[in-house]
Amino acid sequence: MEMSKSESEMDGYGDGRSQARLIRGILGAGSLVFLVSSVVLIVLPTYFGELLGLTTSETSDWALRMMGATLLALSGQMWLVRSAPEINIRRAAAVMIVAGGAMTVFTILMPADWTIARFAYLGIGLGFLTAYLVALIRR
């Protein structure tokens, strides 16, 4: 559903359509990144854990698989919400800022060795966090 121009102007965002288009693109790209991550987490949890510098075990493998299942669900929701009305797109971006911020903090605080993959994971997370922030403040 698309808002009419008058609804867009009433919500105080001026050209809300271009902002929503940008956020939709970010959601789509993030959805694909989470999809790939979820498949690796489910199929190769030990490999993913070792890439991040974690000490792996059978217990941690199952926790990583469960995280993979959660990311799979989030990936699907992010893909589907792209077709939501503009106001909901902005709200989804705000949710992703909170979630992405938490994931970034947890990546930094994770009790594991700093590996190239961990730096890359942190960089990708910060990139998406920044993209959502810029998209929301852009008018």
Short mmCIF file of the C-alpha atoms (twelve columns), coordinates in Angstrom:
data_MODEL
# 
_entry.id   MODEL 
# 
loop_
_atom_site.group_PDB 
_atom_site.id 
_atom_site.type_symbol 
_atom_site.label_atom_id 
_atom_site.label_alt_id 
_atom_site.label_comp_id 
_atom_site.label_asym_id 
_atom_site.label_seq_id 
_atom_site.Cartn_x 
_atom_site.Cartn_y 
_atom_site.Cartn_z 
_atom_site.pdbx_PDB_model_num 
ATOM 1   C CA . MET A 1   0.000  0.000   0.000  1 
ATOM 2   C CA . GLU A 2   1.301  3.399   -0.920 1 
ATOM 3   C CA . MET A 3   0.476  6.583   0.943  1 
ATOM 4   C CA . SER A 4   -0.891 9.487   -1.040 1 
ATOM 5   C CA . LYS A 5   1.159  12.668  -1.269 1 
ATOM 6   C CA . SER A 6   -1.059 14.390  1.282  1 
ATOM 7   C CA . GLU A 7   -0.534 11.570  3.805  1 
ATOM 8   C CA . SER A 8   3.212  11.770  3.215  1 
ATOM 9   C CA . GLU A 9   3.181  15.520  3.823  1 
ATOM 10  C CA . MET A 10  1.002  15.121  6.908  1 
ATOM 11  C CA . ASP A 11  3.469  12.756  8.547  1 
ATOM 12  C CA . GLY A 12  6.193  15.418  8.499  1 
ATOM 13  C CA . TYR A 13  8.609  13.521  6.273  1 
ATOM 14  C CA . GLY A 14  8.201  15.494  3.050  1 
ATOM 15  C CA . ASP A 15  9.227  13.058  0.354  1 
ATOM 16  C CA . GLY A 16  8.562  9.926   2.383  1 
ATOM 17  C CA . ARG A 17  8.511  7.784   -0.736 1 
ATOM 18  C CA . SER A 18  12.225 8.196   -1.479 1 
ATOM 19  C CA . GLN A 19  13.062 7.582   2.177  1 
ATOM 20  C CA . ALA A 20  10.897 4.453   2.219  1 
ATOM 21  C CA . ARG A 21  12.450 3.269   -1.063 1 
ATOM 22  C CA . LEU A 22  15.919 3.561   0.477  1 
ATOM 23  C CA . ILE A 23  14.882 1.717   3.636  1 
ATOM 24  C CA . ARG A 24  13.224 -0.996  1.531  1 
ATOM 25  C CA . GLY A 25  16.535 -1.509  -0.266 1 
ATOM 26  C CA . ILE A 26  18.428 -1.747  3.011  1 
ATOM 27  C CA . LEU A 27  15.885 -4.225  4.367  1 
ATOM 28  C CA . GLY A 28  16.221 -6.338  1.219  1 
ATOM 29  C CA . ALA A 29  20.019 -6.376  1.349  1 
ATOM 30  C CA . GLY A 30  19.988 -7.141  5.084  1 
ATOM 31  C CA . SER A 31  17.509 -9.908  4.515  1 
ATOM 32  C CA . LEU A 32  19.859 -11.594 2.055  1 
ATOM 33  C CA . VAL A 33  22.840 -11.228 4.425  1 
ATOM 34  C CA . PHE A 34  20.807 -12.771 7.253  1 
ATOM 35  C CA . LEU A 35  19.622 -15.557 4.943  1 
ATOM 36  C CA . VAL A 36  23.189 -16.545 4.078  1 
ATOM 37  C CA . SER A 37  24.246 -16.277 7.736  1 
ATOM 38  C CA . SER A 38  21.314 -18.389 8.874  1 
ATOM 39  C CA . VAL A 39  22.101 -21.176 6.416  1 
ATOM 40  C CA . VAL A 40  25.757 -21.261 7.519  1 
ATOM 41  C CA . LEU A 41  24.729 -21.187 11.193 1 
ATOM 42  C CA . ILE A 42  22.291 -24.069 10.726 1 
ATOM 43  C CA . VAL A 43  24.472 -26.234 8.472  1 
ATOM 44  C CA . LEU A 44  27.996 -25.377 9.719  1 
ATOM 45  C CA . PRO A 45  27.682 -24.003 13.271 1 
ATOM 46  C CA . THR A 46  31.183 -25.087 14.349 1 
ATOM 47  C CA . TYR A 47  32.745 -23.377 11.331 1 
ATOM 48  C CA . PHE A 48  30.792 -20.161 11.958 1 
ATOM 49  C CA . GLY A 49  31.724 -20.177 15.653 1 
ATOM 50  C CA . GLU A 50  35.400 -20.721 14.886 1 
ATOM 51  C CA . LEU A 51  35.335 -17.907 12.304 1 
ATOM 52  C CA . LEU A 52  34.158 -15.570 15.055 1 
ATOM 53  C CA . GLY A 53  36.846 -16.810 17.445 1 
ATOM 54  C CA . LEU A 54  34.485 -18.719 19.729 1 
ATOM 55  C CA . THR A 55  35.423 -21.905 21.527 1 
ATOM 56  C CA . THR A 56  32.926 -24.357 20.104 1 
ATOM 57  C CA . SER A 57  31.250 -27.375 21.636 1 
ATOM 58  C CA . GLU A 58  28.218 -29.496 20.939 1 
ATOM 59  C CA . THR A 59  26.211 -27.197 23.210 1 
ATOM 60  C CA . SER A 60  27.388 -24.017 21.484 1 
ATOM 61  C CA . ASP A 61  26.709 -25.605 18.090 1 
ATOM 62  C CA . TRP A 62  23.074 -26.110 19.051 1 
ATOM 63  C CA . ALA A 63  22.818 -22.532 20.322 1 
ATOM 64  C CA . LEU A 64  24.272 -21.285 17.023 1 
ATOM 65  C CA . ARG A 65  21.798 -23.447 15.066 1 
ATOM 66  C CA . MET A 66  18.933 -21.940 17.087 1 
ATOM 67  C CA . MET A 67  20.308 -18.465 16.328 1 
ATOM 68  C CA . GLY A 68  20.397 -19.485 12.665 1 
ATOM 69  C CA . ALA A 69  16.728 -20.451 12.805 1 
ATOM 70  C CA . THR A 70  15.924 -17.087 14.395 1 
ATOM 71  C CA . LEU A 71  17.884 -15.236 11.706 1 
ATOM 72  C CA . LEU A 72  16.033 -17.241 9.059  1 
ATOM 73  C CA . ALA A 73  12.728 -16.007 10.484 1 
ATOM 74  C CA . LEU A 74  14.034 -12.432 10.732 1 
ATOM 75  C CA . SER A 75  15.310 -12.593 7.163  1 
ATOM 76  C CA . GLY A 76  11.868 -13.610 5.941  1 
ATOM 77  C CA . GLN A 77  10.145 -10.894 7.938  1 
ATOM 78  C CA . MET A 78  12.554 -8.241  6.665  1 
ATOM 79  C CA . TRP A 79  11.880 -9.355  3.096  1 
ATOM 80  C CA . LEU A 80  8.106  -9.289  3.589  1 
ATOM 81  C CA . VAL A 81  7.928  -5.959  5.468  1 
ATOM 82  C CA . ARG A 82  9.461  -4.203  2.451  1 
ATOM 83  C CA . SER A 83  5.964  -4.072  0.956  1 
ATOM 84  C CA . ALA A 84  4.465  -2.372  4.038  1 
ATOM 85  C CA . PRO A 85  3.205  1.234   4.019  1 
ATOM 86  C CA . GLU A 86  5.815  3.980   4.413  1 
ATOM 87  C CA . ILE A 87  5.189  4.662   8.110  1 
ATOM 88  C CA . ASN A 88  5.708  0.972   8.891  1 
ATOM 89  C CA . ILE A 89  8.892  0.941   6.827  1 
ATOM 90  C CA . ARG A 90  10.297 3.735   8.997  1 
ATOM 91  C CA . ARG A 91  9.245  1.859   12.125 1 
ATOM 92  C CA . ALA A 92  10.940 -1.300  10.863 1 
ATOM 93  C CA . ALA A 93  14.137 0.716   10.333 1 
ATOM 94  C CA . ALA A 94  13.925 1.957   13.934 1 
ATOM 95  C CA . VAL A 95  13.537 -1.634  15.169 1 
ATOM 96  C CA . MET A 96  16.542 -2.674  13.086 1 
ATOM 97  C CA . ILE A 97  18.595 0.168   14.604 1 
ATOM 98  C CA . VAL A 98  17.863 -1.150  18.102 1 
ATOM 99  C CA . ALA A 99  18.482 -4.785  17.108 1 
ATOM 100 C CA . GLY A 100 21.556 -3.924  15.036 1 
ATOM 101 C CA . GLY A 101 22.912 -1.806  17.867 1 
ATOM 102 C CA . ALA A 102 22.493 -4.698  20.285 1 
ATOM 103 C CA . MET A 103 24.174 -7.123  17.872 1 
ATOM 104 C CA . THR A 104 27.050 -4.660  17.435 1 
ATOM 105 C CA . VAL A 105 27.540 -4.295  21.202 1 
ATOM 106 C CA . PHE A 106 27.387 -8.069  21.666 1 
ATOM 107 C CA . THR A 107 29.909 -8.587  18.863 1 
ATOM 108 C CA . ILE A 108 32.299 -6.206  20.620 1 
ATOM 109 C CA . LEU A 109 31.749 -7.731  24.077 1 
ATOM 110 C CA . MET A 110 31.804 -11.363 22.882 1 
ATOM 111 C CA . PRO A 111 34.284 -13.353 24.994 1 
ATOM 112 C CA . ALA A 112 36.291 -14.617 22.033 1 
ATOM 113 C CA . ASP A 113 39.462 -13.914 20.112 1 
ATOM 114 C CA . TRP A 114 39.406 -11.084 17.588 1 
ATOM 115 C CA . THR A 115 39.548 -12.670 14.142 1 
ATOM 116 C CA . ILE A 116 39.333 -11.218 10.654 1 
ATOM 117 C CA . ALA A 117 35.839 -12.694 10.349 1 
ATOM 118 C CA . ARG A 118 34.789 -11.061 13.623 1 
ATOM 119 C CA . PHE A 119 36.029 -7.683  12.378 1 
ATOM 120 C CA . ALA A 120 34.172 -8.277  9.092  1 
ATOM 121 C CA . TYR A 121 30.997 -9.270  10.963 1 
ATOM 122 C CA . LEU A 122 31.306 -6.118  13.077 1 
ATOM 123 C CA . GLY A 123 31.891 -3.990  9.980  1 
ATOM 124 C CA . ILE A 124 28.872 -5.388  8.180  1 
ATOM 125 C CA . GLY A 125 26.720 -4.827  11.258 1 
ATOM 126 C CA . LEU A 126 27.956 -1.263  11.674 1 
ATOM 127 C CA . GLY A 127 27.378 -0.672  7.967  1 
ATOM 128 C CA . PHE A 128 23.736 -1.692  8.184  1 
ATOM 129 C CA . LEU A 129 23.257 0.212   11.447 1 
ATOM 130 C CA . THR A 130 24.664 3.350   9.809  1 
ATOM 131 C CA . ALA A 131 22.572 2.835   6.678  1 
ATOM 132 C CA . TYR A 132 19.349 2.641   8.698  1 
ATOM 133 C CA . LEU A 133 20.317 5.720   10.730 1 
ATOM 134 C CA . VAL A 134 21.152 7.757   7.633  1 
ATOM 135 C CA . ALA A 135 17.971 6.622   5.895  1 
ATOM 136 C CA . LEU A 136 15.823 7.674   8.849  1 
ATOM 137 C CA . ILE A 137 17.355 11.105  9.293  1 
ATOM 138 C CA . ARG A 138 17.477 11.790  5.547  1 
ATOM 139 C CA . ARG A 139 14.548 13.949  4.498  1 
# 
